Amino acid sequence: MKLNKRVASVLATSIVFTGQLSCLYARTYSPANYTVLALASTEVNSTTPGAIGMEDKVAPQFNSAWTEEKDGKTYLMISLNDPSGVNYVQVGGKYATLVSGDAVSGTYKCEMTSSGTYTISFQDKLGNFGSTSYKVTVKDKTSPTVDVWQTTKNSKYYLVIRASDNGKITKVIVDGTRITFNESGDTREYEVTKAGEYTVVVTDDAGNETTKKYKVSINANKPTLKVTKEYKDKKWYLIIKGEPTNSNKLSTLTVNSTKVTIASRGEEVTYEVSKSGTYKVVLQDDLNMESTESIYVDVNEIIDKEKPTLVLSQSKTANGAVIIITAKDNDQITELTVNGKVVSIAAGGGTVNYPVTQTGNYLVSVKDRASNKEEKSIYIAIENKVQQVVKFKLNDRNWTKDGAVQSPMDTPPAVIGQRTYLPLRQTAYALGINENQITWDSKNKEATIIDGSDVIKVKLNSNIMTVGSQTIVMDGTAVSQNNRILLPISQIAKAFKSKGVTVDWDNNKKEATITRTN
C-alpha cells in the first residue's frame, strides 16, 4: 500500500491494527476536522483506543503538575494533552485557566490560597474524564497581628504585648531580648525600668515579621510639684504643693537639701525662709521618681500695697476729643489700658493723651509691678458732624461720594415689589468698610459685615437682620440680584447705625442720599 503525502501527515501515533481497513480517518489538531481517504483493503491490527479509524475513549493525558509563586500569589500549574482537545480542568472544583499552548497540548493554572492535597479533574471534548491528586503547599504571607501598650502594677512599669497569627508564632523580641510566647498567640507583660522607645518584633513560622515601636513614659509619672512664694506677717514663705501620681506615694521632700515633712499622699507645705537666695525644692516618690523646682526669694524686697494715682480729664479737638491721662506710682507702672487697649507710658509714670472719635464711656486702668491697680472711667461726648454724603440713583450704576463721581457699581439700586432696594456691599464700601470686613457664607446664604464694634448679619430671602446682639425684623426681605444682596432703603440706616447713618429718598429724582454724621 502506498500512501499519498496527505495521509503521511496524519498525527504521528504508534498504532497497530487487526482486520481489514476500508476507510481511514485522519484527525488534525482541530477536533472537528476529519478527512476520509479511500484506501485499498489492508490488514491492520489495533489494540490502542483512539487510533485512526477508532472512537476516542481515552481521558486527556496528564503530564505533570507544579507550583509557581508570582506577584505574591501561589499557582498550581498543570500540563495536559489530548488529540480531541481538553474541554476543562478543575482543581478542587475550581476551574483552571489555559495559559500556554492550546486545547490539544497546553498548560493550565489555578490560584491556590491554602495548603493541602487537591484533586485535579479533567475532561476532553469527547467527554472522556480523568483525575489525579497533587499536594500543594501555599507559602504564608500574612504577618502576625501585634498590639503594644503600657501599664503600671505594684509600682512597676510594663509593656503589654498581644500577638496572634494564622500559623504559629515562633519568636517575640523586645529591644533585642527574646521573651517567652505561646505559638498560637498570647498576651504577655515585659517589665521596663526606664523611659524611652521600645521595639517589639514578632515572627511567625513562615518568616513573616511585624514590628511595633512604643514610647514608654515613666517620667510622666513623676510627682506633681508647684512652688510659690508669699509674704505675710513681715516674713517670707515658700508655699509647696506636692502630690503623687498613679498609686505611688511621696517619700522625700527637701528644700536646699534640708528635709521637710510631707504627707505620703501629698499636701500643701509652708516653709519659712530667712535669707535671700535661690531655693531648690526636690520631691521624690517611692519609685525614686523626682520633680524639681527652683525659686528666688529676696527677703529685703519691699512689698508694695499702694495703688498708683490716676487723674483723667478731656479736651476737645477738631476730630473729636483727647483723654488726658496722668498716672504715677511709688515704684513702677507696668500697664496702662483704655477700654482694654494697651497704651504706652513711662515706667516712672507721666501724662498721656489718648484721642477718641466716638461718644461713650472710657475705662482707664493702671497697674504697678506689685499688681496694685487703679481704675477710673470718663464720659466723652463727641459732637456729631457730617463726614460723608453718598448718593445713589435708581437703576444707575454711577454714584457720588461728597459730590465726586465714583467708579460704577456692578449692581445699581432697583425697585423690587414696589420698594426701592440698595446693594448692601456697595453701601458698605461707600461708608468706608473695607473688603476684608465683608464675607459671604455661600452654604448658609448669609452676608457678614464688620462695622466698628458691630457685626451685621443679613440672610438671603429673610426679613431678619442682626446688628451686634440686636435682632431687627425688617419691613422687607433681603433679595439677590446679579449675585449681590440688596436691602430696602429704610433698613440701611438700621444696618449701619454705629456709623451715624441716615437715609433720605427723593422720589422726584429717584435718588437715595446716605449721610454719615460721626
Summary of the structure (lengths in Angstrom):
residues: 518
radius of gyration: 48.7
end to end distance: 129.0
largest distance: 143.0
contacts: 1471
relative contact order: 0.05
helix: 5%
strand: 56%
